[in-house]
Amino acid sequence: MIGLISATAAGAAARDRLAAAWPTRARVYDGSVGDAVRRAFGECDQVVCFLATGAVVRLVAPLLSDKESDPGVVCVDEAGRFAVSLVGGHGGGANELAREVGELLGAEPVVTTATDSVGVPGLDTLGFPVEGDVAGVSRAMLDGEPIALEASVRWPLPALPSNVGSPALEAVPTRPAQRDDCPQQYRITLTDLALEPAARQVVLRPPSLVVGVGASKGAPVDEVLGLVQDALRDAGLSARSVAEFATVDAKAEEPGIVGAAERLGVPVVTYGAGELAGVEVPNPSDAPLAAVGTPSVAEAAALAGGGELLVPKRKSVRADGQPAMATCAVVRRVARGRLAVVGLGPGARDLLTPRAKAELRRASVLVGLDQYVDQIRDLLRPGTRVLESGLGAEEERARTAVAEARRGQAVALIGSGDAGVYAMASPALAEASDDIDVVGVPGVTAALAAAAILGAPLGHDHVSISLSDLHTPWEVIERRVRAAAEADIVVTFYNPRSRGRDWQLPKALAILGEHREPTTPVGVVRNASRPDGSSRLTTLSGLDPATVDMMTVVTVGNTATREIAGRMVTPRGYRWQEEAK
């Protein structure tokens, strides 16, 4: 919950705008400002104060406890010009909140955290639980000190600065090394092993462990939780790397399992008995087979998603000597690389979506056409490995991106417009299999950007057709153009004309002309949304194909499309519009 506090009418107006934008996330605190700040600080995860920075500092100073638990505090000035991340930039999420507030209010976010200021990811913002000398290692990153990166498990990481070494899978010592003759090297350790961080060391806890749990009806929470904690401790594993509990569907609401998962802060994932019965396990039993229909619950549920069995089934031990009511097993799941296929939009920076920007920042490897890489290079984190190539290398880029993801990397594969429209998503997904995670990030297409410039040409049914016969035989393209012409559908032509391919557009226009009047509006937009972009409105008979190139989108209206006040409009066909005529 986000607490919202103001002291003046101007602050209240801005406060109410945030409350309206966040109806389920925000709560307005009225009354005296001091009481409101104290209440919000104790009850909320984050606080936004529409007050002077000095006043907020004095009010929250006595309330501060530690950066791990204090809420993030953002301060907004009376004029709504700046949103200042004041307290809890990373741990409390104030940096991101300041950016979000700035976007909603049109304010400039002010973030002074050292890592954010230079585009380096904070070690406590990587999405993993973190332990150890975060401040010291972060300072070393910023100062360019050499930092070793070691890992006992392979897990996707965002880009890190060049002074952080590449991760090497190796045995991670569970005890700090003793070096009396020289200071220890700075280290970042990615591991699910239970270890105490040494001096100059940060330990990142990947969500690599799945705990399979079985329980009799009425099993106490403490018995289930104690069993899991004992199993992890005896195996030398960290509870902070537990990603989820897994069990059979019949136990999805068993209070002991649900309560133990809540105490560890992890979700409960369930599987059907039939699915678990098909999982090969080392210790099947007749008891669960009779009770829930599968010879194994704990081991089978833990292994259902694949991985290595680290702790075979073990039973709880009750102090009263009664039979065990809980079982558990622990699996280290296989790390999956991540491929984000990102649409960059038509070229204008303000049409690049926030989600696309976030994926670019998240990636450790970027794959793309060189001219597209140049568009967003400044958004990449320092240390991002860029693999760029020229026109015609689409297949190579798709294979490279998938191969990097299979190596456990966090990869962004970029394309213009929407990556799924005449772009890289199709070849990449054809190359990929279910051994990596794939995320699609939509973008504003060239057709939509052109339509917004022209007016409303896509107000009714429409279709996009590429006139390039590089990948599709012309006979197929022609059949599609004829179908669109006969169906009276608005047509947007991609790739309409190039130096070596100059006859397809005239042919396509002639086909449309068999079914539409010569005066049918046609919109021509080149480099939509870019500084050198241009647009014009003409007609089916007036369009000169020689003025069109590969950077152009041509939109041909249907029989209802009209030019109205210099704009291209295709009526939606609303009944009320017809009645008004």
WODA-V428960 format. One record per backbone hydrogen bond with DSSP energy under -1.0 kcal/mol. CO is the residue of the C=O (numbers start at 1). NH is the residue of the N-H. Records with the same first field share a line. If there is no record, write none. Layout:
CO: NH / NH
//
This chain:
1: 45 / 46
2: 27
3: 48
4: 29
5: 50
8: 12
9: 13
10: 14
11: 15
12: 16
13: 17
14: 18
15: 19
16: 20
17: 21
18: 22
22: 26
25: 2
27: 4
32: 36
33: 37
34: 38
35: 39
36: 40
37: 41
38: 42
39: 43
40: 44
45: 72
46: 3
47: 74
48: 5
49: 51 / 76
52: 56
53: 57
54: 58
55: 59
56: 60
57: 61
60: 63
66: 69 / 70
72: 47
73: 86 / 87
74: 49
75: 84
77: 80
81: 108
82: 77
83: 110
84: 75
87: 73
88: 94
89: 95
93: 97
94: 98
95: 99
96: 100
97: 101
98: 102
99: 103
100: 104
101: 105
102: 106 / 107
108: 83
110: 85
113: 117
114: 118
115: 120
116: 119
122: 125
129: 205
131: 203
132: 134
133: 137
134: 138
135: 139
136: 140
137: 141
138: 142
139: 143
140: 145
147: 165
148: 188
149: 168
150: 190
151: 170
161: 164
163: 147
168: 151
186: 148
187: 202
188: 150
189: 204
190: 152
192: 238
198: 201
200: 187
201: 133
202: 189
203: 131
204: 191
206: 208
208: 333
209: 243
210: 331
211: 246
212: 329
214: 327
216: 219
220: 224
221: 225
222: 226
223: 227
224: 228
225: 229
226: 230
227: 231
228: 232
229: 233
230: 234
231: 235
232: 237
233: 236
236: 194
238: 241
239: 242
241: 209
244: 211
245: 269
246: 213
247: 271
248: 251
249: 252
251: 254
254: 258
255: 259
256: 260
257: 261
258: 262
259: 263
260: 264
261: 266
267: 245
269: 247
271: 249
272: 276
273: 277
276: 279
286: 290
287: 291
288: 292
295: 285
297: 301
298: 302
299: 303
300: 304
303: 306
308: 332
311: 330
314: 328
318: 321
325: 216
326: 316
327: 214
328: 314
329: 212
330: 310 / 311
331: 210
332: 308
337: 437
338: 411
339: 439
340: 413
341: 441
342: 415
345: 417
348: 351
349: 352
353: 357
354: 358
355: 359
356: 360
357: 361
358: 362
359: 363
363: 159
364: 385
365: 412
366: 387
367: 414
368: 389
369: 373
370: 374
376: 379
377: 380
381: 384
385: 366
387: 368
389: 370
390: 393
393: 397
394: 398
395: 399
396: 400
397: 401
398: 402
399: 403
400: 404
401: 405
402: 406
404: 409
405: 408
409: 338
410: 364 / 365
411: 340
412: 367
413: 342
415: 344
417: 345
418: 421
419: 425
424: 428
425: 429
426: 430
427: 431
428: 432
437: 339
439: 341
441: 343
445: 449
446: 450
447: 451
448: 452
449: 453
450: 454
451: 455
454: 568
456: 459 / 570
461: 490
463: 492
465: 494
473: 477
474: 478
475: 479
476: 480
477: 481
478: 482
479: 483
480: 484
481: 485
482: 486
483: 487
484: 489
485: 488
490: 463
491: 556
492: 465
493: 554
494: 467
498: 501
501: 498
503: 507
504: 508
505: 509
506: 510
507: 511
508: 512
509: 513
512: 515
517: 520
518: 541
520: 540
521: 557
522: 538
523: 555
524: 536
525: 553
526: 534
527: 530
530: 533
534: 526
536: 524
538: 522
539: 543
544: 547
545: 548
549: 552
551: 527
553: 525
554: 493
555: 523
556: 491
558: 561
562: 569
564: 567
567: 564
568: 456
569: 562
574: 578
575: 579
576: 580
//
